[in-house]
Amino acid sequence: MSYRKYLLCLLRLIIQAEFKVMLKYQFRKIIRWSVLRFMEELEKIEYKPIPVRTLLVEMKNLSELMIDLAYSSALFHSRELAEDVLELEKKVDNLALLLKMNIMIAARDAKDAEDLLGVSLVSSSADKISDAAADIAYIVLHGIGIHPAVREAFERVEERLGRFVVKPNSILADKKLRELRLASRIGVDIIAIRRGKDWIIDPKGNEKILKDDVLIARGAASGIKELEELAQGTLRRLED
């Protein structure tokens, strides 16, 4: 288990322990809010003939991104990152349903069912990871602090995560990632782009950044700070 995943599990356990000592009305408030949100956002999922491998890879990528967003939202108490986690959880849930539909159609006999059992287990694992990340996001959104020991452990992680909106006057706007060479220049990788309601996970070099895009980046603290200034338009040039 990676250090980041270990910290996420530790944080979740501490939060679960803290839930036991919360006042009953606070707990009920969270449950009521969560149920109402789920009912409002529930949408009908229609069958689509998508390869099982494609669905599994997308679920894996999304759940890994959710882990990063969840621990960063807890560390920096960022409601924006927490909201992103919940949006991604909804997407993972939809993918899980699509995967189950495709598995049911593909299983023609007992042998097929046995062969597809492993796929179902992998899907379930990715779904559980996304649920764990969402648990952290709910805590952040309800203003429940994390234990100082957990915060100290998070701060020892060298890599940081940043979330920045690209302003119209930013030099990043209308540039391809390949042109910007952010990894070699400032030591930062763009791991996801949110464009409206769509998510581009692990964008490639030919992906163009547009104004109002939300960039999710990973890198050293100094590089994350520089990217923030570039996205806001306060820094007008990239040093080679």
C-alpha positions in Angstrom: 0.0 0.0 0.0 1.4 3.4 -1.0 2.1 6.1 1.6 -0.8 8.2 0.3 -3.3 5.4 0.4 -2.1 4.5 3.9 -2.8 8.0 5.1 -6.2 8.0 3.5 -7.1 4.8 5.3 -5.7 6.2 8.6 -7.7 9.4 8.1 -10.9 7.5 7.4 -10.5 5.3 10.5 -10.0 8.4 12.7 -13.0 10.1 11.2 -15.1 7.0 11.8 -14.0 7.1 15.5 -14.9 10.8 15.7 -18.3 10.0 14.4 -19.0 7.9 17.4 -18.6 10.9 19.7 -20.6 13.4 17.6 -23.8 14.7 18.8 -26.8 12.7 17.4 -28.4 15.7 15.7 -25.1 16.4 13.8 -24.9 12.9 12.5 -28.6 12.9 11.4 -28.0 16.2 9.7 -25.2 14.7 7.6 -27.2 11.6 6.7 -30.2 13.6 5.7 -28.1 16.0 3.6 -26.4 13.0 1.9 -29.6 11.2 1.1 -31.3 14.3 -0.3 -28.2 15.0 -2.5 -28.2 11.5 -3.8 -31.9 11.5 -4.7 -31.5 14.9 -6.4 -28.6 13.7 -8.5 -29.8 10.2 -9.3 -30.1 9.8 -13.0 -31.2 6.9 -15.2 -28.3 4.9 -16.5 -28.9 3.5 -20.0 -27.0 0.5 -21.4 -24.0 1.4 -23.7 -21.9 -1.3 -25.4 -18.6 -0.2 -23.9 -15.6 -2.7 -23.7 -15.2 -4.0 -20.1 -11.5 -3.1 -20.2 -12.2 0.5 -21.1 -14.7 0.8 -18.2 -12.2 -0.8 -15.7 -9.4 1.5 -16.7 -11.5 4.6 -16.4 -12.8 3.5 -13.0 -9.2 2.8 -11.8 -8.0 6.2 -13.1 -10.9 8.1 -11.5 -10.6 6.3 -8.1 -6.9 7.1 -8.0 -7.6 10.8 -8.7 -10.2 10.8 -6.0 -7.7 9.6 -3.5 -5.4 12.5 -4.3 -8.2 15.0 -4.2 -9.7 13.7 -1.0 -6.5 13.8 1.1 -5.7 17.3 -0.3 -9.2 18.6 0.5 -8.8 17.3 4.1 -5.3 18.8 4.5 -6.1 22.2 3.1 -9.8 22.1 4.1 -10.8 22.9 0.5 -14.5 22.7 -0.3 -13.7 23.0 -4.0 -11.6 19.8 -4.0 -14.2 18.0 -1.8 -17.0 18.9 -4.3 -14.8 17.6 -7.1 -14.5 14.3 -5.2 -18.3 13.9 -5.0 -18.7 14.7 -8.7 -16.2 12.0 -9.5 -17.9 9.5 -7.2 -21.1 10.0 -9.1 -19.2 9.2 -12.3 -17.6 6.1 -10.8 -20.9 4.9 -9.6 -22.3 5.3 -13.2 -19.4 3.4 -14.7 -19.9 0.6 -12.1 -23.5 0.2 -13.2 -22.5 0.2 -16.9 -19.9 -2.4 -16.2 -22.4 -4.6 -14.4 -24.8 -4.3 -17.4 -22.1 -5.3 -19.8 -21.0 -8.2 -17.6 -24.6 -9.5 -17.4 -25.0 -9.4 -21.2 -21.6 -11.0 -21.8 -22.3 -13.9 -19.4 -24.0 -16.5 -21.6 -23.4 -19.5 -19.4 -21.8 -20.7 -16.1 -18.2 -20.7 -17.6 -18.6 -17.1 -18.8 -19.9 -16.1 -15.3 -16.8 -17.7 -13.7 -14.5 -15.9 -16.1 -16.1 -12.5 -15.5 -16.1 -12.9 -11.7 -12.7 -11.4 -11.4 -13.8 -8.3 -13.4 -16.7 -7.8 -11.0 -14.3 -8.0 -8.0 -11.9 -5.4 -9.5 -14.8 -3.1 -10.2 -16.1 -3.5 -6.7 -12.7 -2.6 -5.3 -12.4 0.6 -7.4 -15.9 1.5 -6.2 -15.0 1.0 -2.6 -11.9 3.2 -3.0 -14.1 6.0 -4.5 -16.6 5.6 -1.6 -13.7 6.0 0.9 -12.6 9.2 -0.8 -16.2 10.5 -0.8 -16.4 9.8 3.0 -13.5 12.2 3.4 -15.1 14.8 1.2 -18.4 14.7 3.2 -16.4 15.4 6.3 -14.7 18.4 4.8 -18.0 19.8 3.5 -19.5 19.6 7.0 -16.6 21.4 8.6 -15.4 18.6 10.8 -11.7 19.0 11.4 -9.0 16.3 11.2 -6.7 15.2 14.0 -3.4 17.2 14.2 -1.4 14.0 14.0 -3.0 13.2 10.6 -2.4 16.7 9.3 1.2 16.5 10.3 1.6 13.2 8.5 0.0 14.7 5.3 2.4 17.7 5.4 5.3 15.3 5.2 4.2 14.3 1.7 6.6 16.1 -0.7 4.1 16.1 -3.6 1.2 18.6 -3.4 -2.0 18.9 -5.3 -3.4 22.1 -6.7 -6.7 23.2 -8.2 -6.7 26.3 -10.4 -9.1 28.0 -12.8 -7.5 29.3 -15.9 -8.4 33.0 -16.3 -8.9 34.5 -19.8 -5.7 36.5 -19.5 -3.6 33.5 -18.5 -0.7 32.6 -20.8 -1.8 29.0 -20.3 -5.1 29.6 -22.2 -5.2 28.2 -25.8 -1.9 26.4 -25.3 -1.2 22.7 -25.7 0.4 20.9 -22.8 3.2 19.8 -25.1 4.0 23.5 -25.8 4.0 24.5 -22.1 6.3 21.7 -20.9 5.2 22.3 -17.3 6.9 19.1 -16.0 10.4 20.2 -17.1 10.0 23.9 -16.4 8.3 24.0 -13.0 8.1 20.4 -12.0 4.3 20.1 -12.2 2.1 17.5 -14.0 -1.5 18.2 -15.0 -3.2 15.0 -13.9 -6.8 16.1 -14.8 -8.7 18.9 -16.5 -12.3 19.7 -15.6 -14.1 21.4 -18.5 -17.7 22.1 -17.5 -19.1 18.8 -16.4 -16.6 16.8 -18.3 -13.3 15.4 -16.9 -10.2 14.7 -18.9 -8.1 12.3 -16.9 -4.3 12.1 -17.5 -4.5 14.5 -20.4 -2.0 14.0 -23.2 0.5 16.4 -24.8 -1.8 17.5 -27.6 -4.6 18.5 -25.2 -5.2 22.2 -25.3 -6.0 24.2 -22.2 -8.9 26.5 -22.5 -10.0 29.5 -20.5 -12.2 28.6 -17.5 -10.7 25.1 -17.5 -10.1 23.8 -14.0 -6.6 22.3 -13.8 -5.8 19.6 -11.2 -2.0 19.5 -10.9 0.6 17.5 -8.8 4.1 18.6 -8.0 6.4 20.3 -5.5 5.0 23.2 -3.4 7.0 25.8 -5.3 5.8 24.5 -8.7 2.2 24.4 -7.6 2.5 28.0 -6.4 4.0 29.1 -9.8 1.2 27.3 -11.7 -1.4 29.1 -9.6 0.1 32.5 -10.6 0.2 31.4 -14.3 -3.4 30.3 -14.2 -4.5 33.5 -12.5 -2.6 35.6 -15.1 -0.4 37.3 -12.5 2.7 35.5 -13.9 3.2 36.2 -17.6 6.1 34.1 -18.6 7.6 30.6 -18.1 11.3 30.3 -17.6 13.1 27.6 -19.5 
